[in-house]
Amino acid sequence: MPVDIQRIEMDTLACWRIRRGDAELVVAEQGAQVLSYRGADGQPVIWLSEQAAFVSGQPVRGGVPVCWPWFGDLTRNPQAVQAGYQGSEPPAHGLVRSVDWTLLDSRSDAEGATLTFTSPGNLPGWPHEVQAELTIRLDQTLQLSLTSRNQGQETVTLSQALHSYFAISDIHQVTVEGLDGLPYIETLDGWQRREQQGDLRFVGETDRIYLDVPSRLALRDPAANRRITLQVEGSRSAVLWNPWIDKSRRLSQFADDAWQRMLCIETANVMDDVIRLAPGASHTLSVAIGIEPNAG
């Protein structure tokens, strides 16, 4: 199948667009962020906000932001992760979302296309010689692989996530399969530890950190007649997030009703699943996103 790779601009952001049949992937150099992805049927799989702003130095709402070298609020991370940052006022979700990554390689073959980006050095407040590299592969699935390499002389501990926003038909109807029986942290109620009962359904604001997560999860969307599958390596934790009604009104680049059309399933290394990199060591966090028809 012919594959086309083009460099494009979206407002002030330099981006790359890959087309493979009716499938289309758009990636920004800023943050090496997947902005949007539609599958072979032409339907969106990765959600991009209708109010997204493509402004240099400003995170884009939607897509798949890379959260690194920590996830979320740094002060909620284990002490070893917090100790790695030596700046002031640490931004949410780390240091690389709003900076340009370098495109190392762009190639296509008979099956698809691959882009490889590397993070910038000299990140403010981050004195460690740890490099992040993101490889994005589009063929019959969308594959993201985030590799961290410690090229320094000291052990470094980090948390991270591929903060995937998925496009859905209706938050009230979707379920997430593969979480039954898992422990999770309920961040909206004192960060209490609880246990999931059955598949996850959504009836209000959701912000949960799941632990001991299996290598495969699935987002069942009956109205779209599909499952979005996630096949994961290098991760035992995942974050499930939907802002619901009230919080949506407070979010930037986010329509008041957008919560109905998106769900974040974030492939992660957080809490007791953080990564400890000895000198010379590396770790790869990866997810392959696929589509299965006939969700039933």
C-alpha positions, 0 to 999 in steps of 0.5 A: 500500500502506498505511504506518503510522508509530508512535512506540514505546518499547523499554525506555528507548529512544524508537523509531519503527516503520514497517509497510508490509504485512508489512515492518517497520522499527524505528529508535531515536532513540539513534544514529538506529540501525536496530534491526531490519528484516524484508522483505515476506515477513516474514523478518528482513533486519537482525539484532538480537541476542536479548540486545540491551539497550535502555538509554539511553547504551549501544550496542545490539548488532545493527541498523545502528549509525552509526559517525561521525566515525570507524570502529573504533579511532581509532588505526587511522585515518589521521592526518588523522582522528585529528587531528580528535579532541581528547578523551581515550580515544576510544570505538570507532566514533566519538561518535554511537552512544549519543546521541540524534539529533533527528527532523527529518522523518517522512512517508509516501506511497503507496510508503513512508515516510521518517525523517530524523534529525540528529546532536547538536552539541557532541560531546565532543572534537569541536570541528568544525562538521560535522553528520551527517544520516541519511535512512531510507527504507522502500519496496520496499527499505531505503535509508540515506543518511548526509550529512556537511556541513562548516559550519565554516571548516576542512577536516575529515577523517573516516571512517564506516560504516553497520555493518549486521548481516545476518540469515542462515540459516547462516554456513557456507553463505552467500557474498558476491559482488562481492569477487573480485579486490579488495585487502583488509586482513587485520586478524587477521594484522598488517593485511597487504594481500591479494587476494580469490580468488573469492566470500568464504566463511566458515570462521573469524573474519573481520575484513577491510577491502575496498578499491576495492569496486564499487557492488553486493555481494550476500549469497547465502543458499541456505538462505533461498533469497534474495540480500540486495543492497547498492547503494552510493553514496559509498563505495569500502570495506567491512568484513566481520565475523563473530566466530566461536566464541571472540570471541562468548563475549567480546562483550556482548549476544551469545549464544554461538551467535549468530555462526552467524546474523549477518554484518556487511557494513559500507558504509564510508569507511575507510583510503584512502577517508576523506572530506575535507570542505572548508568548505561541502562535503558528502558522502553515503554511501548503501546500498539493501538489497534482496531477490532470491529464488531464490539458486540 
